[in-house]
Amino acid sequence: MLSSRVSRRNLVRAAGTLAGGSLLTQTFGCKQPAIPSPKESASQTDGLADYTLTIAAKPVELASDRIISTTTYNGQFPGPLLRFQEGKRVTIDIHNETDTPEQLHWHGQFVSTEVDGSAEEGTPFIPPHGSRRVTFVPRPSGYRFYHTHVRAGANLGMGQYTGLVGPVYIEPRVNPGNYDREVFLTLKEFEPTLSRGGDMAMDFLSPPTTVKDLKDTGEAAMNASLAKGTPHGFEVGYGSFTINGRMLGNGDPIRVKQGERVLFHVLNGSATEIRSLALPGHTFTVVAMDGNPIPKPVNVPGLWLGTAERVSAIVEMNHPGIWTMGDTSNDDRQHGMGIVVEYAGQKGKPQWVAPAPFHWDYAQFGNMEVPVPEPDEVIEMTFTKQNAADIGFNRWAINGVAFAEDQMHPMFRVKQGKRYRLRMRNASDDIHPIHLHRHSFELTRVGGRPTRGVIKDVVMVGGYQAVEVDFVADNPGLTLFHCHQQLHMDFGFMALFEYV
Ligand SMILES: [Cu+2]
């Protein structure tokens, strides 16, 4: 059992590092996994796992005067950074010390339904006060993450409202990255409450074009509901905002040197919110989206991320000072959504300077020079909202059907090896970060404009907009498709694909 204890102690040490606010930064080339794992063969012969994740309610210190209780992995937020090697099998023991069944989803990985962490696909639950061992071959390489995948419904102490989120980095076999070090940032809110209607940023997606029939349909449905005296459906707001579990001004700053090239791996770990991130006086050079390299690096003044999206971007540290890197929403940043970047030798209070408003155009990351192959089939989808239709929550439907846990019939059928185009049409004014399990997709049309070469597993579909993505059915088994906004997925916004 020695190596098991060693493994656990290292987990605890990693936990201390993150919970203490100092970032898990690694020099590339050093290639040390954050959590050393015993040899794979050992784990297979003597029954020890490479990693252990324990789900339990623990105190988390967001700030010196704000200690909350939430469900965590290994007593920390975010959960430990797991660094896997592409193609090298891993075994993970998951212990559930809570009173409710859990699912741990390996977001962005091409795994089987047996371990994907989705009850809808048939993954067994990790029972309350029980354990489950999963083993799989990590792929594809890049920035992935893991998170809980249970329905929260009206319970804001469940699902992704908790601290059950952690980063995964799958080391590629070859890494051509031109940077000095990596910094992982998980953006996440805590202390959720319900409200009637919200104030989500809506106008940052580009192009801003809307589709007339979608807008007509959506507005007519909403107006009819309000005319009957129905209030707006519930939305979720938050009391505290954090990066790596610390509110702005708490925990260690990111300490940098002039001339350094820092590769930021940014994850929106929110249950429901879209986030932005800017660093005054600096530019982000985006190199990967959802962990997948984009055709060529693209410079942007700041980032926008829907829930579960990841952006990997290099920042050249060429503007010495003490800066607040944070959300462009003043309210959210002032309630904690930021982290201090401190140049060596600089002193003073952190400065925030709002960037000029910038838009987020997925197509700018693509390569238009290569034509898009024709799909074997186009699958049409329309997303609709029924205002406050389910115990005061909005009910969501795909092609008129709201997903229900008691009747999980697959809605779409695919054949292995075929290329499918999902034509997603959003007849609501909300932005939906849409996720497909166990597969990646390529963006082929955004807001009416064609694009190519951006491979993702989540994409935001703007209000009254249409987005098209192509995917190849190359990972047989039930495959869950859903909006990653917890309120939406919990109230109908899911569907299953089956291979036939
Ligand atoms: Cu949604």
Residues whose N, C-alpha, C, O or C-beta is under 5 A from the ligand:
A	BS01	CU	I431 H432 P433 C483 Q485 H488
